[in-house]
Amino acid sequence: MAPENAHSETDGWQEVPRDPEPDDLGYELDDWEVIRAKKNDRGHLMFLPEEEEMLRDEAFIVADARSVCDVVDRI
């Protein structure tokens, strides 16, 4: 049996714009530094937050360069 509020939650999604603002989704923009590294013909990118406190909380990303794209190029 579905909860009573299941229908009302579905209705709420229909009212959301197709391209909502990041703030409306609860996202906060942060500045991150990108470090490029290459070894054995393979490129890697390391994304580090500018806020030292976030780095202490282990907030960083290491990715294969082929897996990363600029979102502007995809629009």
C-alpha positions in Angstrom: 0.0 0.0 0.0 1.4 3.4 -1.0 1.8 6.1 1.6 -0.9 8.8 1.7 1.6 11.5 0.6 2.9 9.6 -2.4 0.5 11.4 -4.8 1.3 14.8 -3.5 5.0 14.3 -3.9 4.5 13.3 -7.5 2.4 16.5 -8.1 5.3 18.6 -6.6 7.8 17.3 -9.2 5.4 18.4 -12.0 5.7 21.9 -10.8 9.5 22.0 -10.9 11.1 23.9 -13.8 12.8 21.7 -16.5 16.1 23.5 -15.8 16.1 24.5 -12.1 18.7 26.8 -10.6 21.3 24.9 -8.6 20.3 26.8 -5.4 16.8 25.5 -5.8 18.2 21.9 -5.7 20.2 22.6 -2.5 23.6 22.9 -4.2 26.2 25.3 -3.2 28.9 26.4 -5.6 32.5 26.1 -4.5 35.9 27.0 -6.0 38.1 24.0 -6.6 41.7 23.9 -7.9 42.4 21.5 -10.7 45.8 19.8 -10.8 46.8 17.9 -14.0 49.2 15.0 -13.8 50.5 12.6 -16.4 52.3 9.3 -16.0 52.8 6.5 -18.6 50.8 8.5 -21.3 47.7 8.5 -19.0 46.4 11.8 -17.7 44.8 12.3 -14.4 43.1 15.3 -12.8 42.9 16.0 -9.1 40.3 18.4 -7.9 41.0 20.1 -4.5 38.7 22.4 -2.6 40.1 25.9 -1.9 38.8 25.7 1.7 41.4 23.9 3.8 38.7 22.6 6.2 37.0 20.7 3.3 40.4 19.1 2.5 40.8 18.0 6.1 37.4 16.3 5.7 38.9 14.4 2.7 36.9 16.3 0.1 38.8 15.7 -3.1 38.4 14.0 -6.5 41.0 12.1 -8.6 39.7 11.2 -12.1 41.1 9.9 -15.3 41.4 12.8 -17.7 39.3 11.0 -20.3 36.4 10.8 -17.9 36.1 14.5 -17.4 34.6 17.0 -19.7 33.7 20.7 -19.6 30.0 21.0 -19.1 30.0 24.1 -21.4 31.1 21.8 -24.3 28.2 19.5 -23.7 25.4 22.0 -23.9 
